[in-house]
Amino acid sequence: MTHPKKQARPLATVLSIAAVAVCAVAVSPAPAAAVPRSTIVSVAQGELNDSSRNHESPAGSGCNFYTGYFRTWKPADGCPSTDGVRWRDSDWCADFVKYVWSKAGVTHASIPEGTDGAITGWASSLKDYGQRYGTWHSRGSGYTPQPGDAVVFDWDGDGDINHVGVVTSATSSTVSTIEGNSDNRTRAKSLLPLQLRHRRLQRPRRRLVRRLRLRGRLRRQRGG
């Protein structure tokens, strides 16, 4: 199912898809100054290729450019500076998406948190953004991710959003993203659709349950 009207909106849309132990939801850029989706992808790719800040420094320290750009109250001990920005120590996947959307001109994306800005340093804030501006698409909605959307992940399937990235392309078989704070740096990734990866996840679990039941029967038979 496609949604031409939402694709044309300059807002950001959040959608939900799932993969191996992942529930993904996508948020699209919201309307204001119609921002071409290609512009958002171009900004994300530029950040991916910017070796001056596409990683934490020192490696694994949590110090990153994107948190420093938006949240100057975060710890900065041992963090470097780039382009006049003191890097800060924090999880930064949401800060990366906010930066990409802001630089691309996505409506409402650059409103600071604390002054009614929907996007904060929490990945879950992208869902708040999508719900506030009508661009949230939950898993199973039939919505197909579009370039420039944000996709959020619930790694444990417990309803808590743990991570977010920017969609660069999507087909019936693959969703490609650029994500900040992925193994301590910015990375390009490709994800299989929920249906395929969910099945792969479930098979070993079923085998494990069978083994546990078999062991239980053997113990009962042995009196152990």
N, CA and C of each residue as an Amber inpcrd file, in Angstrom:
protein
   672
   0.8370000  -1.1790000   0.0000000   0.0000000   0.0000000   0.0000000
   0.8750000   1.2330000   0.0000000   0.5470000   2.2370000  -0.8230000
   1.3400000   3.4570000  -0.8610000   0.5210000   4.6220000  -0.3480000
   1.2100000   5.6510000   0.0610000   0.5580000   6.8410000   0.5830000
   1.1450000   8.0640000  -0.1120000   0.6890000   8.3850000  -1.3450000
   1.2690000   9.4790000  -2.0840000   1.2510000  10.7930000  -1.3360000
   0.1760000  11.0810000  -0.5970000   0.0950000  12.3570000   0.0990000
   1.2020000  12.4900000   1.1200000   1.4770000  11.4180000   1.8760000
   2.4980000  11.5020000   2.9040000   3.8660000  11.6310000   2.2660000
   4.0910000  10.9930000   1.1250000   5.3820000  11.0890000   0.4860000
   5.6540000  12.5270000   0.0780000   4.6160000  13.2720000  -0.2700000
   4.8030000  14.6300000  -0.7320000   4.9570000  15.6160000   0.4070000
   4.6590000  15.1850000   1.6320000   4.7090000  16.1150000   2.7560000
   6.1350000  16.4540000   3.1190000   6.4110000  17.7190000   3.5050000
   7.7400000  18.1020000   3.9330000   7.9940000  17.7710000   5.3880000
   7.1060000  17.0650000   6.0640000   7.3380000  16.6400000   7.4510000
   8.0810000  15.3200000   7.4330000   8.3550000  14.7940000   8.5940000
   9.0330000  13.5130000   8.6070000   8.0960000  12.4340000   9.0500000
   8.1830000  11.2610000   8.4800000   7.2590000  10.1950000   8.8090000
   7.9340000   9.0850000   9.5720000   7.2610000   8.5510000  10.5580000
   7.8180000   7.4340000  11.3030000   7.0450000   6.1920000  10.9470000
   7.7270000   5.1340000  10.6540000   7.0590000   3.8980000  10.2450000
   7.5440000   2.7300000  11.0610000   6.7760000   1.6680000  11.1170000
   7.2060000   0.5340000  11.9090000   7.3540000  -0.7030000  11.0630000
   8.5530000  -1.2700000  11.0740000   8.8250000  -2.5130000  10.3920000
   9.5320000  -3.3830000  11.3980000   9.7240000  -4.6260000  11.1320000
  10.4260000  -5.4310000  12.1070000  11.4080000  -6.3530000  11.4570000
  12.4410000  -6.7050000  12.1990000  13.4460000  -7.6310000  11.7240000
  13.8110000  -8.4950000  12.8970000  14.7100000  -9.4160000  12.7160000
  15.1360000 -10.3120000  13.7820000  15.0730000  -9.6630000  15.1410000
  14.1940000  -9.9120000  15.9610000  14.1150000  -9.2930000  17.2730000
  14.0560000  -7.7980000  17.1750000  13.5940000  -7.2820000  16.0700000
  13.5360000  -5.8310000  15.9170000  12.1450000  -5.4390000  15.4660000
  11.6270000  -4.3970000  16.0520000  10.4100000  -3.7970000  15.5480000
  10.8460000  -2.4480000  15.0180000  10.6450000  -2.1750000  13.7590000
  11.0900000  -0.9230000  13.2120000   9.9060000  -0.0780000  12.8390000
  10.0090000   1.1870000  13.1010000   8.9370000   2.1070000  12.7590000
   9.5350000   3.2920000  12.0360000   8.8560000   3.8250000  11.0170000
   9.4340000   4.9170000  10.2520000   8.7310000   6.2290000  10.4580000
   9.4990000   7.2910000  10.5230000   8.9620000   8.6470000  10.6480000
   9.4210000   9.4330000   9.4380000   8.5080000  10.1540000   8.7650000
   8.9020000  10.9080000   7.5800000   9.0780000  12.3880000   7.8800000
   9.8350000  13.0980000   7.0330000  10.0110000  14.5300000   7.2190000
   8.6800000  15.2410000   7.1130000   8.4100000  16.1860000   7.9640000
   7.1070000  16.8460000   7.9920000   7.0210000  18.0630000   7.0970000
   5.7890000  18.4900000   6.7540000   5.6260000  19.5850000   5.8100000
   5.8930000  20.9490000   6.3710000   6.5520000  21.7280000   5.6360000
   6.7640000  23.1240000   5.9860000   7.2990000  23.7280000   4.7320000
   8.5480000  23.5450000   4.4830000   9.0860000  23.9480000   3.2000000
   9.3340000  22.6280000   2.5540000   8.5680000  22.2910000   1.5760000
   8.6940000  20.9630000   0.9990000  10.1450000  20.5790000   0.8120000
  10.5910000  19.6650000   1.6180000  11.9870000  19.2200000   1.5550000
  12.0510000  17.9560000   0.7050000  12.7830000  17.9880000  -0.3930000
  12.9060000  16.7710000  -1.2070000  13.5450000  15.6550000  -0.3850000
  13.0210000  14.4640000  -0.5240000  13.5830000  13.3270000   0.2170000
  15.0370000  13.0990000  -0.1860000  15.3520000  13.3890000  -1.4290000
  16.7260000  13.2010000  -1.8950000  17.6950000  14.1080000  -1.1380000
  17.2060000  15.2560000  -0.6810000  18.0520000  16.1750000   0.0830000
  18.4140000  15.5700000   1.4320000  17.4380000  14.9410000   2.0790000
  17.6760000  14.3080000   3.3770000  18.7010000  13.1870000   3.2250000
  18.5180000  12.3630000   2.2020000  19.4450000  11.2580000   1.9690000
  20.8400000  11.7860000   1.6710000  20.9110000  12.8590000   0.8950000
  22.2070000  13.4510000   0.5460000  22.9400000  13.9490000   1.7910000
  22.2030000  14.5890000   2.7000000  22.8160000  15.0720000   3.9480000
  23.3240000  13.8850000   4.7630000  22.5060000  12.8240000   4.8700000
  22.9030000  11.6370000   5.6370000  24.1570000  11.0000000   5.0370000
  24.2150000  10.9190000   3.7190000  25.3810000  10.3210000   3.0640000
  26.6250000  11.1870000   3.2650000  26.4180000  12.5070000   3.2760000
  27.5360000  13.4030000   3.5250000  28.1170000  13.1910000   4.9160000
  27.2410000  13.0020000   5.8920000  27.7040000  12.7510000   7.2630000
  28.3820000  11.3920000   7.3740000  27.8560000  10.4060000   6.6660000
  28.4670000   9.0760000   6.6590000  29.9130000   9.1460000   6.1600000
  30.1330000   9.9900000   5.1630000  31.4570000  10.0650000   4.5310000
  32.3770000  11.1110000   5.1600000  31.9030000  11.8260000   6.1660000
  32.7090000  12.8700000   6.8030000  33.5930000  12.2460000   7.8830000
  34.8190000  11.9670000   7.5230000  35.7160000  11.2630000   8.4500000
  36.1090000  12.0960000   9.6550000  35.7950000  13.3910000   9.6350000
  36.1430000  14.2300000  10.7780000  35.1930000  14.0290000  11.9520000
  34.0000000  13.4300000  11.6890000  33.0270000  13.2730000  12.7690000
  32.0950000  12.0750000  12.6280000  32.3930000  11.1240000  11.7620000
  31.4990000   9.9740000  11.5920000  31.8220000   8.8340000  12.5510000
  32.4310000   9.1920000  13.6930000  32.8320000   8.1750000  14.6670000
  32.9710000   8.8440000  16.0370000  33.0300000   8.0130000  17.0730000
  33.3000000   8.5380000  18.4060000  34.8010000   8.7670000  18.5650000
  35.1490000   9.7580000  19.3590000  36.5730000  10.0230000  19.6030000
  36.7440000  10.5130000  21.0460000  37.5740000   9.7760000  21.8250000
  38.2580000   8.5220000  21.4850000  37.2500000   7.3980000  21.1840000
  37.6810000   6.4150000  20.4350000  36.8050000   5.3130000  20.0300000
  36.1710000   4.6480000  21.2420000  34.8510000   4.4810000  21.1840000
  34.1350000   3.8130000  22.2690000  33.8940000   4.6740000  23.4910000
  34.2260000   5.9660000  23.4050000  34.0930000   6.8470000  24.5800000
  32.6970000   7.4200000  24.7410000  31.9040000   7.4020000  23.6600000
  30.6010000   8.0580000  23.6790000  30.6840000   9.5020000  23.2240000
  31.9090000  10.0580000  23.1430000  32.0890000  11.4420000  22.6940000
  31.7510000  11.5300000  21.2030000  30.8020000  12.3990000  20.8500000
  30.3930000  12.5070000  19.4580000  29.9970000  13.9370000  19.1060000
  30.0940000  14.2570000  17.8530000  29.8130000  15.6090000  17.3500000
  28.3430000  15.9840000  17.5060000  27.4310000  15.0460000  17.2280000
  26.0090000  15.3720000  17.0920000  25.3550000  15.7400000  18.4190000
  25.7220000  15.0420000  19.4780000  25.2110000  15.4310000  20.7930000
  25.7670000  16.7970000  21.1730000  27.0460000  17.0380000  20.8640000
  27.6460000  18.3260000  21.1650000  26.9670000  19.4710000  20.4380000
  26.4740000  19.2150000  19.2490000  25.8090000  20.2450000  18.4430000
  24.5020000  20.7090000  19.0780000  23.7690000  19.7490000  19.6760000
  22.4440000  20.0790000  20.2100000  22.3860000  20.2050000  21.7290000
  23.1520000  19.3610000  22.4410000  22.9420000  19.2640000  23.8980000
  24.2400000  19.5770000  24.6410000  24.4680000  20.8620000  24.7910000
  25.7360000  21.3330000  25.3490000  25.8760000  21.0800000  26.8480000
  24.8370000  20.5930000  27.4820000  24.9060000  20.3100000  28.9160000
  25.4330000  18.8950000  29.2040000  25.6370000  18.1040000  28.1540000
  26.1340000  16.7450000  28.3460000  27.6330000  16.7710000  28.6750000
  28.1490000  15.7200000  29.3520000  29.5630000  15.6910000  29.7330000
  30.4910000  15.8010000  28.5250000  31.6120000  16.5310000  28.7030000
  32.5430000  16.7250000  27.6020000  33.9690000  16.3510000  27.9810000
  34.1780000  15.7660000  29.1600000  35.5320000  15.4260000  29.5940000
  36.2020000  14.4820000  28.5980000  37.3720000  14.8810000  28.1160000
  38.1210000  14.0380000  27.1980000  37.6260000  14.0710000  25.7720000
  36.5920000  14.8760000  25.4920000  36.0310000  14.9350000  24.1410000
  36.7220000  16.0270000  23.3150000  36.9120000  15.8090000  22.0070000
  37.5330000  16.8110000  21.1460000  36.5390000  17.8640000  20.6730000
  36.9740000  18.7530000  19.7980000  36.1150000  19.7560000  19.1700000
  36.2940000  19.6920000  17.6580000  35.2160000  19.9430000  16.9220000
  35.2610000  19.9820000  15.4630000  34.3440000  21.0920000  14.9770000
  34.8440000  21.9170000  14.0690000  34.0360000  22.9930000  13.4850000
  33.3730000  23.8600000  14.5550000  34.1090000  24.1140000  15.6250000
  33.5850000  24.9730000  16.6780000  32.6140000  24.2880000  17.6160000
  32.4240000  22.9830000  17.4850000  31.4920000  22.2300000  18.3390000
  32.2870000  21.3490000  19.2860000  32.0730000  21.5160000  20.5970000
  32.6890000  20.6210000  21.5760000  31.8720000  19.3410000  21.6210000
  32.5060000  18.2300000  21.3180000  31.8040000  16.9540000  21.3310000
  31.3490000  16.6180000  22.7430000  30.2950000  15.8230000  22.8410000
  29.7300000  15.4530000  24.1490000  29.5100000  13.9500000  24.2280000
  29.4980000  13.4590000  25.4510000  29.3740000  12.0290000  25.7200000
  27.9180000  11.6490000  25.9380000  27.3610000  10.8630000  25.0210000
  25.9690000  10.4030000  25.1530000  25.6720000   9.3960000  24.0480000
  24.5860000   8.6250000  24.2180000  24.0510000   7.8660000  23.0890000
  23.6180000   8.9000000  22.0490000  23.8310000   8.6230000  20.7600000
  23.6510000   9.7190000  19.8000000  22.9080000   9.3760000  18.5110000
  22.2270000   8.2350000  18.4650000  21.5030000   7.8950000  17.2370000
  20.4100000   8.9200000  16.9290000  19.6820000   9.3660000  17.9610000
  18.6150000  10.3530000  17.7440000  19.1930000  11.7230000  17.3920000
  20.3240000  12.0740000  18.0210000  20.9740000  13.3460000  17.6900000
  21.4210000  13.3550000  16.2310000  21.8820000  12.2030000  15.7370000
  22.3030000  12.1070000  14.3370000  21.1160000  12.3600000  13.4060000
  19.9830000  11.6970000  13.6570000  18.7980000  11.8720000  12.8140000
  18.3140000  13.3140000  12.8780000  18.2990000  13.8880000  14.0820000
  17.8540000  15.2710000  14.2290000  18.7620000  16.2170000  13.4270000
  20.0530000  15.9630000  13.4710000  21.0060000  16.8040000  12.7370000
  20.7550000  16.7040000  11.2300000  20.5980000  15.4890000  10.7310000
  20.3620000  15.2880000   9.2990000  19.0850000  15.9850000   8.8690000
  18.0050000  15.7690000   9.6020000  16.7420000  16.4090000   9.2650000
  16.8350000  17.9280000   9.3530000  17.5020000  18.4240000  10.3870000
  17.6240000  19.8740000  10.5630000  18.3790000  20.4990000   9.4020000
  19.5180000  19.9070000   9.0370000  20.3290000  20.4450000   7.9470000
  19.6190000  20.3540000   6.6060000  18.7290000  19.3680000   6.4690000
  17.9710000  19.2190000   5.2270000  16.7920000  20.1830000   5.1710000
  16.4460000  20.7670000   6.3150000  15.3380000  21.7230000   6.3520000
  13.9970000  21.1320000   6.7200000  14.0030000  19.9670000   7.3710000
  12.7450000  19.3330000   7.7840000  12.0430000  20.1900000   8.8380000
  10.7550000  20.4000000   8.6280000   9.9670000  21.2170000   9.5350000
   9.9880000  20.6980000  10.9560000  10.1480000  21.5830000  11.8990000
  10.0880000  21.2890000  13.3380000  11.2910000  20.4960000  13.8640000
  12.1500000  20.0050000  12.9760000  13.2400000  19.1440000  13.4290000
  14.2880000  19.9010000  14.2400000  14.4510000  21.1970000  13.9610000
  15.4920000  21.9390000  14.6560000  15.0100000  22.6790000  15.8910000
  13.7440000  22.4960000  16.2670000  13.2630000  23.1350000  17.4980000
  13.9840000  22.5000000  18.6820000  14.6480000  23.3060000  19.5220000
  15.4110000  22.7350000  20.6410000  14.5020000  22.0300000  21.6440000
  15.0190000  20.9340000  22.2140000  14.2600000  20.3070000  23.2890000
  14.2740000  21.2760000  24.4730000  13.1850000  21.2720000  25.2190000
  13.0630000  22.2380000  26.3070000  12.2900000  23.4580000  25.8640000
  12.1290000  23.6380000  24.5400000  11.3010000  24.7320000  24.0190000
  10.2530000  24.1450000  23.0810000   9.6730000  23.0400000  23.5160000
   8.6160000  22.3500000  22.7820000   9.1030000  21.5770000  21.5700000
  10.4100000  21.3250000  21.4790000  10.9010000  20.5020000  20.3860000
  10.5710000  19.0390000  20.6370000  10.0050000  18.3660000  19.6410000
   9.5970000  16.9730000  19.8290000  10.7920000  16.0310000  19.8430000
  11.8230000  16.3440000  19.0590000  12.9690000  15.4300000  18.9400000
  14.0180000  15.7880000  19.9770000  14.3260000  14.8250000  20.8300000
  15.3200000  15.0010000  21.8910000  16.4640000  14.0150000  21.6480000
  17.2340000  13.7280000  22.6810000  18.3140000  12.7620000  22.5480000
  17.8370000  11.3230000  22.6500000  16.5380000  11.1220000  22.8670000
  15.9980000   9.7660000  22.9940000  15.4700000   9.2880000  21.6530000
  15.7900000   8.0500000  21.2850000  15.2740000   7.4900000  20.0310000
  13.7490000   7.4870000  20.0240000  13.1540000   7.2900000  21.1870000
  11.6850000   7.2590000  21.2840000  11.0550000   8.6070000  20.9330000
  11.8410000   9.6890000  20.9660000  11.2840000  11.0060000  20.6600000
  10.8900000  11.1150000  19.1940000  11.4700000  10.2490000  18.3350000
  11.0610000  10.2630000  16.9310000   9.6250000   9.7710000  16.7920000
   9.2380000   8.8500000  17.6680000   7.8310000   8.4150000  17.6690000
   6.9490000   9.5660000  18.1410000   7.4050000  10.2900000  19.1630000
   6.6410000  11.4460000  19.6470000   6.4440000  12.4600000  18.5230000
   7.5040000  12.6940000  17.7610000   7.4370000  13.6150000  16.6270000
   6.3830000  13.1430000  15.6180000   6.4760000  11.8520000  15.2410000
   5.5520000  11.3200000  14.2540000   4.1070000  11.3840000  14.6990000
   3.8750000  11.1030000  15.9800000   2.5040000  11.1520000  16.5000000
   1.9990000  12.5820000  16.5860000   2.8920000  13.5060000  16.9230000
   2.4880000  14.9130000  17.0350000   2.1180000  15.4890000  15.6740000
   2.8820000  15.1410000  14.6360000   2.6840000  15.7490000  13.3230000
   2.0120000  14.8310000  12.3140000   1.5120000  13.6890000  12.7860000
   0.7340000  12.8140000  11.9200000   1.5430000  12.0490000  10.8890000
   2.8170000  11.7540000  11.2000000   3.6520000  11.0390000  10.2350000
   4.1740000   9.7140000  10.7880000   3.5380000   9.2080000  11.8270000
   3.9420000   7.9360000  12.4480000   3.2250000   6.7860000  11.7640000
   3.9720000   5.7340000  11.4200000   3.3910000   4.5350000  10.8060000
   3.8270000   3.3260000  11.6040000   2.9040000   2.6840000  12.2580000
   3.2490000   1.5380000  13.0920000   3.4690000   0.3020000  12.2430000
   4.1690000  -0.6630000  12.8360000   4.4020000  -1.9270000  12.1580000
   3.0680000  -2.5650000  11.8150000   2.9490000  -3.0560000  10.6010000
   1.7020000  -3.6870000  10.1780000   0.7170000  -2.7130000   9.5630000
   1.1020000  -1.4250000   9.4410000   0.1880000  -0.4250000   8.8830000
   0.0740000  -0.5300000   7.3700000   1.0330000  -1.2390000   6.7370000
   1.0220000  -1.3440000   5.2880000   1.8420000  -0.2640000   4.6140000
   2.3700000   0.6600000   5.3960000   3.1770000   1.7370000   4.8420000
   4.5550000   1.2230000   4.4250000   5.0220000   1.6480000   3.2620000
   6.3570000   1.2880000   2.7910000   7.3140000   2.4250000   3.1030000
   8.4370000   2.1550000   3.7870000   9.3920000   3.2140000   4.1220000
   9.8520000   3.9570000   2.8710000  10.0470000   5.2600000   3.0240000
  10.5010000   6.0920000   1.9230000  11.8510000   6.7210000   2.2640000
  12.6750000   7.0360000   1.2650000  13.9470000   7.7020000   1.5360000
  13.7160000   8.9800000   2.3450000  14.5430000   9.1700000   3.3620000
  14.4070000  10.3440000   4.2130000  13.6070000  10.0970000   5.4660000
  12.8260000   9.0070000   5.5000000  12.1030000   8.6400000   6.7160000
  13.0970000   8.2880000   7.8180000  12.6270000   8.3240000   9.0470000
  13.4000000   7.7690000  10.1620000  12.7520000   6.4430000  10.5280000
  13.5650000   5.4520000  10.8280000  13.0270000   4.1560000  11.2190000
  13.5370000   3.8460000  12.6240000  12.6290000   3.5030000  13.5270000
  13.0070000   3.2440000  14.9130000  12.9410000   1.7510000  15.2020000
  13.7590000   1.3090000  16.1630000  13.9120000  -0.1100000  16.4420000
  13.6310000  -0.4290000  17.9020000  12.8920000  -1.4990000  18.0960000
  12.6300000  -2.0360000  19.4290000  13.3240000  -3.3900000  19.4730000
  14.5830000  -3.4020000  19.9040000  15.3940000  -4.6090000  19.8140000
  14.8010000  -5.7950000  20.5670000  14.1540000  -5.5390000  21.7020000
  13.6670000  -6.6320000  22.5470000  12.1960000  -6.9490000  22.3250000
  11.5240000  -6.1550000  21.5000000  10.1040000  -6.3830000  21.2790000
   9.2670000  -6.1100000  22.5050000   9.7710000  -5.2330000  23.3980000
   9.0550000  -4.9670000  24.6470000   8.3280000  -3.6200000  24.6470000
   8.2900000  -2.9770000  23.4760000   7.5910000  -1.7010000  23.3840000
   8.4730000  -0.4900000  23.6230000   9.7230000  -0.7060000  24.0590000
  10.6450000   0.4000000  24.2920000  11.5220000   0.5930000  23.0540000
  11.5640000   1.8040000  22.5290000  12.3650000   2.0890000  21.3420000
  13.8180000   2.2840000  21.7490000  14.7190000   1.5560000  21.0900000
  16.1280000   1.5530000  21.4780000  17.0560000   2.2610000  20.5010000
  16.6240000   2.4610000  19.2510000  17.5640000   2.9610000  18.2390000
  16.7800000   3.5730000  17.0890000  17.4430000   4.4300000  16.3000000
  16.7800000   5.0630000  15.1550000  17.8150000   5.3470000  14.0720000
  17.3910000   5.2980000  12.8100000  18.2650000   5.6150000  11.6930000
  17.4800000   6.2850000  10.5860000  18.1800000   6.7320000   9.5500000
  17.5610000   7.4060000   8.4010000  17.4610000   6.4130000   7.2400000
  16.2750000   6.2930000   6.6680000  16.0660000   5.3950000   5.5240000
  16.6540000   6.0450000   4.2770000  17.4700000   5.2830000   3.5280000
  18.0210000   5.7880000   2.2710000  17.3270000   5.1640000   1.0650000
  16.8030000   3.9510000   1.2340000  16.0410000   3.3090000   0.1560000
  15.2900000   2.1300000   0.7470000  14.2710000   1.6660000   0.0220000
  13.5010000   0.5110000   0.4840000  12.8890000  -0.1980000  -0.7110000
  12.9220000  -1.5230000  -0.6700000  12.2610000  -2.3370000  -1.6810000
  11.3930000  -3.3390000  -0.9390000  10.7870000  -4.2590000  -1.6850000
   9.9580000  -5.2700000  -1.0340000  10.7980000  -6.2360000  -0.2100000
  12.1220000  -6.2470000  -0.4360000  12.9680000  -7.2060000   0.2660000
  13.9810000  -6.5750000   1.2110000  14.2550000  -5.2740000   1.0810000
  15.3220000  -4.6670000   1.8650000  15.0170000  -3.2190000   2.2170000
  15.3810000  -2.8280000   3.4290000  15.3450000  -1.4270000   3.8280000
  16.7790000  -1.0110000   4.1340000  17.2850000   0.0060000   3.4330000
  18.6460000   0.4760000   3.6510000  18.6220000   1.7480000   4.4880000
  19.5700000   1.8590000   5.3990000  19.5900000   2.9870000   6.3290000
  21.0050000   3.5300000   6.5000000  21.0800000   4.7490000   7.0540000
  22.3150000   5.2960000   7.5890000  22.0150000   5.6150000   9.0410000
  22.8420000   5.0890000   9.9580000  22.5610000   5.1880000  11.3870000
  23.7650000   5.7190000  12.1540000  23.5090000   6.6370000  13.0600000
  24.5440000   7.0870000  13.9700000  24.5910000   6.1740000  15.1830000
  25.7250000   6.1710000  15.8860000  25.8860000   5.3500000  17.0900000
  25.6550000   3.8680000  16.8160000  26.1390000   3.4100000  15.6760000
  26.0780000   1.9920000  15.3430000  27.4880000   1.4460000  15.5030000
  27.7180000   0.7180000  16.5990000  29.0740000   0.2630000  16.9230000
  30.0360000   1.4470000  16.9790000  29.5750000   2.5140000  17.6450000
  30.4030000   3.6900000  17.9410000  30.7230000   4.5720000  16.7370000
  29.9690000   4.4050000  15.6450000  30.2240000   5.2750000  14.4890000
  28.9830000   5.3620000  13.6110000  29.0610000   6.1280000  12.5310000
  27.9720000   6.2110000  11.5590000  28.1650000   5.1060000  10.5320000
  27.0960000   4.3460000  10.2690000  27.2100000   3.2130000   9.3490000
  26.0190000   3.1470000   8.4070000  26.2720000   2.6000000   7.2190000
  25.2020000   2.2780000   6.2750000  24.8440000   0.8200000   6.4790000
  23.5340000   0.5260000   6.5160000  23.0910000  -0.8440000   6.7620000
  21.9470000  -1.2130000   5.8310000  21.7470000  -2.5030000   5.6630000
  20.5940000  -3.0120000   4.9300000  19.8920000  -4.0250000   5.8120000
  18.5730000  -3.9210000   5.9060000  17.7850000  -4.7800000   6.7870000
  16.8020000  -5.6080000   5.9820000  16.6430000  -6.8550000   6.3890000
  15.6190000  -7.6850000   5.7710000  14.2760000  -7.3220000   6.3630000
  13.1840000  -7.5800000   5.6200000  11.8700000  -7.2860000   6.1660000
  11.5690000  -8.1460000   7.3800000  10.6770000  -7.6750000   8.2150000
  10.3080000  -8.3300000   9.4730000   9.9170000  -9.7910000   9.2840000
   9.0980000 -10.0600000   8.2650000   8.5740000 -11.4210000   8.1350000
   9.6970000 -12.4450000   8.0090000  10.6910000 -12.1810000   7.1680000
  11.7620000 -13.1410000   6.9340000  12.6240000 -13.3080000   8.1660000
  13.0410000 -12.1760000   8.7590000  13.9750000 -12.2680000   9.8670000
  13.2850000 -12.7950000  11.1230000  12.0140000 -12.5040000  11.2620000
  11.2830000 -12.9950000  12.4250000  11.2540000 -14.5210000  12.4080000
  11.0680000 -15.1000000  11.2330000  11.0450000 -16.5600000  11.1490000
  12.3900000 -17.1430000  11.5390000  13.4480000 -16.5380000  11.0800000
  14.7720000 -17.0490000  11.4180000  15.0020000 -17.0000000  12.9210000
  14.4840000 -15.9700000  13.5480000  14.6740000 -15.8290000  14.9890000
  13.9110000 -16.9140000  15.7430000  12.7060000 -17.2360000  15.2660000
  11.8490000 -18.1530000  16.0060000  12.3150000 -19.6020000  15.9300000
  12.9270000 -20.0160000  14.8340000  13.2960000 -21.4190000  14.6940000
  14.2010000 -21.9120000  15.8120000  15.3210000 -21.2270000  16.1030000
  16.1740000 -21.7210000  17.1790000  15.4850000 -21.7170000  18.5220000
  14.5770000 -20.7700000  18.7370000  13.8650000 -20.7370000  20.0220000
  12.9920000 -21.9640000  20.1760000  12.3260000 -22.3640000  19.0950000
  11.4750000 -23.5490000  19.1900000  12.3100000 -24.7850000  19.4690000
  13.4840000 -24.8660000  18.8140000  14.3570000 -26.0100000  19.0660000
  14.8110000 -26.0370000  20.5110000  15.1220000 -24.8600000  21.0650000
  15.5770000 -24.7810000  22.4480000  14.4820000 -25.2570000  23.3920000
  13.2430000 -24.8650000  23.1330000  12.1390000 -25.2970000  23.9870000
  11.9920000 -26.8020000  23.9430000  12.1100000 -27.3880000  22.7480000
  11.9860000 -28.8360000  22.6250000  13.0770000 -29.5400000  23.4270000
  14.3120000 -28.9960000  23.3430000  15.4160000 -29.6090000  24.0840000
  15.1740000 -29.5490000  25.5810000  14.6940000 -28.4150000  26.0500000
  14.4430000 -28.2620000  27.4850000  13.3630000 -29.2350000  27.9510000
  12.3140000 -29.3880000  27.1250000  11.2490000 -30.3100000  27.4980000
  11.7700000 -31.7390000  27.5420000  12.6110000 -32.0860000  26.5390000
  13.1760000 -33.4360000  26.4940000  14.0410000 -33.6960000  27.7180000
  14.8650000 -32.7070000  28.0890000  15.7020000 -32.8720000  29.2690000
  14.8530000 -33.0720000  30.5270000  13.7590000 -32.3330000  30.5930000
  12.8780000 -32.4440000  31.7510000  12.2900000 -33.8420000  31.8550000
  11.9090000 -34.4160000  30.6980000  11.3490000 -35.7690000  30.7140000
  12.3950000 -36.7730000  31.1680000  13.6380000 -36.6280000  30.6520000
  14.6870000 -37.5550000  31.0110000  14.9930000 -37.4730000  32.5100000
  14.9940000 -36.2530000  33.0570000  15.2760000 -36.1030000  34.4890000
  14.1930000 -36.7810000  35.3170000  12.9340000 -36.5880000  34.8790000
  11.8390000 -37.2130000  35.6250000  11.9620000 -38.7300000  35.5890000
  12.3540000 -39.2530000  34.4010000  12.4910000 -40.6960000  34.2760000
  13.6240000 -41.2160000  35.1590000  14.6890000 -40.3890000  35.2950000
  15.8380000 -40.8240000  36.0950000  15.6480000 -40.4950000  37.5660000
  14.6160000 -39.7300000  37.8710000  14.3870000 -39.3400000  39.2620000
  15.2600000 -38.1920000  39.6960000  15.8570000 -37.4310000  38.6970000
  16.7420000 -36.3160000  39.0170000  16.0540000 -34.9970000  38.8950000
